[in-house]
Amino acid sequence: MDEGRKRVIGIMAAILASLHMQTADDLFGTPQGSPRTDKLIAASIQWAEQIMKKIDDVLSG
């Protein structure tokens, strides 16, 4: 995956994750980490990748 594409997916994932973070602990985490935040970020990356695939399908088809 090229660097430009990684950046786009990263930005999309950050936006998606931020929409679901409700507390400061979600946003900044805690010293021991936050399983909820980790799961939100992982899910947001998956959604961003799926959105990029849909965009690719539309543009190539």
FENHUQUI-V726098 format. One line per field, one symbol per residue. ss: DSSP state (H for helix, E for strand, C for the rest). phi: phi as a letter, one per 40 degrees, with the letter a starting at -180 (. if undefined). burial: b if it has 24 or more other ideal C-beta (glycine too) atoms within 12 Angstrom, else e. A space follows every 50 residues. Layout:
ss: ???
phi: ???
burial: ???
This chain:
ss: CCHHHHHHHHHHHHHHHHCCCCCHHHHHCCCCCCHHHHHHHHHHHHHHHH HHHHHHHHHHC
phi: .ccccccccccccccccccbcbbccccbgbdcgbdccdcccccccccccc cccccdccccb
burial: eeeeeeeebeebbeebbeeebeeeeeeeeeeeeeeebeebbeebbeebee ebeeeeeeeee
